[in-house]
Amino acid sequence: MSANMVDPEHINVLIWAGLPRVGEYTMRFGRENINGTFEQFELREGIETTAGQLLVDANAESVDTLHGDESDARYIYEYTRPIDRLWSPMELLSALNGFEYQACEAESWQHSAARQLCHDLRRRFEDRLPGARTSAWSIRPGDRSAATIAGHRSQPVLRPLN
């Protein structure tokens, strides 16, 4: 395994894309402070730098785990609006996968506020995929896929099993 620090622009995009849009819920995440108290945040305008620093710290801890504390991976993060703001939900999911791969090496990752935030970001990005809000939540024997209804029987969405 390897771990590298993602670029601040990567963090900018994840945080910006996670901000609630009209009709979306506000995500909540938290962390334990040095004094043992729990601090809860909402991902909203005005808290972007705090949320981004949480992700940077998790990424740095992962790098430190693999490369030693001398890796000098940590930096002070300051949120800025992303240069490009036309990312698709699929591109955002891929960027999130890339971040999680770089941040998952520390033992603390599994129960961290950064992982919780990533989980919530994933749900938000999945909810923005085309058809996510209109697709069936349950499937019964008489139900049919959108592809079947549209008559695309010759081109399956998933490849056949071996």
N, C-alpha and C positions, 0 to 999 in steps of 0.2 A: 504494500500500500504506500501511497504517497499523499502528502497534503501540502497545498500551497495556499497562499493568501489570495483571495479574489480581489479584483480591483474595486476601489470605492464606487465606481460607476455601476458595478454589478449590484452592490448593496443599495445604491440610490434607486435603481430600477425596481428591485424587489420591494423596498419600502414604499415607493411612490405607487406601484401597482397594487399594493395591499391597502392603501387608503380607501375608506368606504366611498362608493359612488351613490348616487340617488337610489334609494330603495334597498341598499345593502346594510347589513348589521355592522356594528362597531366591534372589532376583535379585541379581546382582552387577554393579556398575558402578564406573567409576574415573575419575580425573582426574590430570593432571600438576600437580605442585606448583610453586611458584615456583622451587625449587632444581633442577627438572628430573626429580625422581624421580616415579614413578607410585604413586598411592595408590588402593587398591581397597577398596570398601565392599560390604556386604551390606545390602539393604533389609530391616530387621528392627526390632523394638522396641528403642528406645534410640538409634537413628540417624536418627530421623524429621526432626529439626531440620537435621542436616547435609544430608540428601537434599533437603529442602525449600529450603534456602538455595541449593543447586546450581541448582534450577529458577528461583528468584527471580533469581539472578545472570544466568542465560541470558535471562530475560525482560527484565531491565534492560539488558543489552547490546544486545538487539534494539531496544528503545526508544531507547537512546542512538545506535544506528546511524542511525535515521531522524530523530531530533529533536535530535541533537547531545549532546555530553557534559554540557551544562548542564541536561539534562532532569530531574535530581534523582530518577531513577526507583528507585535502589537503596534498599533498606531491610534491616534486620536481621530475619530471619525466626525465629520461635519456634513450633514445632509445638504445636498443641493438637488434641485430638480434635474431629472435625467436629461441628457442631451436629446435622445430620441424617446418619444412617448407614444409610439405606435406599435408596441409589442403585442402580439396575439396571445391569447391564453395558453396555447401550446408552447410558444416560445418562453413564456414566463414559467411554465411548469418545467421545461428543460433547464432554464437558468436556476430554478429552485433545486432541481436534482443535482446540478453541478455544485451549488453551494453546500448542500447537505453532504455530498461526497467529500468535500474539503473540510467540513466541520465536525465530522462524526467520530474522529479518532480518540478524543478524550473520554475518559471513564465517566465524567460528569454529563456527557451529552444526552444520554437516555432520559434523564430527569431534569433537563435544563429548561429555562424559560425560552432560550433560543430555539430549541427543538419544538417547544409548544407553539411558538410564533410561526415556525416553518410549517407545522401541521395546519395551523389556521390559514396561512397563506395558500397552502395547497388546496384546501377546501374552497377558498375564495376564487382561485384561478380555475378550478374544476367547475364551479358554479357559472363561470363566464364562458365555458365552452359552448359552441352552438348546439342547441337542443337540450342543454342540461336542465333547464327549468320546465321543459315540456315533456321530457322522456318519462316513461313508466317507472314507478318505484317498486312495482311488483308485477310479475308475469304469471298469467294463468294459461292453461292449455289452449284457449281460443284466441289469445292475443297474438299479434303479428308485429314484426319489426317494421320500422319506417321504410327500409329498403324493400321488403317484401310487398308492402302496400304500394310502393311506387313502381313495382314491377321489375326490380333489378335482381331477379333470381339467378341470372347467369354469372354475375360477378359478386361472389360472397365478400362481405366486409372483412371477415377473418379467414385466413387460409384453412383448408381442411386439416384435420389431425392426421398424423402419419399412421 
